[in-house]
């Protein structure tokens, strides 16, 4: 009886050790593409879920967004079945995700920002381990943007160029020192007949700060919207 108890205890300990090691992402031997210290200085100061992001123009009009997702850290790239029962892990990478939608309760359109350290140029399905070149890059969407990629007006993804010179902008008593100016170079208002919960897409200039995200934008009606 005593030997049986000892055997069960040893078996239980072995099970625990296996469970811990198999769930430990540091012990799986997969590549992990991490943000460097220099890259980390270009991440957004994380807002909290539920925070309101408010923009105001010179006519005192307000546009409010509410944060519904905000996370940063290690992410695992996996492939497999829809339910994940046969998923295969390929690599780990660092990623920051922020998402917000209109705070007035209109959730039909939103803004999402993604920044990540991701391996480019690998066949994730067949190559193991993944040997792609890690690249630091970011992109975002903005529901009022009148630019688009290619010929698809619904493809409104905006790339963040971390390599171009930044400028300073000061308003509301605060100076933003890592700002890039993004222009669509288009004068067309997209979806001009939109009514709430949608807005016409008439923003042609966006000001993006590496640490604060979208701090302002200018629309085609001459309204200058700035972060409050």
URQUIVEN-V135325 format. One record per run of one state. SS is the DSSP state (alpha for helix, beta for strand, coil for the rest). FROM is the first residue (numbers start at 0). TO is the last residue. If there is no record, write none. Layout:
# URQUIVEN-V135325
ss = {SS & SS}
from = {FROM & FROM}
to = {TO & TO}
This chain:
# URQUIVEN-V135325
ss = {coil & alpha & coil & alpha & coil & beta & coil & alpha & coil & beta & coil & beta & coil & beta & coil & beta & coil & beta & coil & beta & coil & beta & coil & beta & coil & beta & coil & beta & coil & beta & coil & beta & coil & beta & coil & beta & coil}
from = {0 & 1 & 23 & 24 & 27 & 31 & 33 & 36 & 40 & 51 & 56 & 61 & 79 & 87 & 102 & 109 & 120 & 132 & 141 & 144 & 145 & 157 & 160 & 166 & 171 & 173 & 183 & 189 & 190 & 200 & 201 & 202 & 209 & 212 & 219 & 223 & 227}
to = {0 & 22 & 23 & 26 & 30 & 32 & 35 & 39 & 50 & 55 & 60 & 78 & 86 & 101 & 108 & 119 & 131 & 140 & 143 & 144 & 156 & 159 & 165 & 170 & 172 & 182 & 188 & 189 & 199 & 200 & 201 & 208 & 211 & 218 & 222 & 226 & 227}
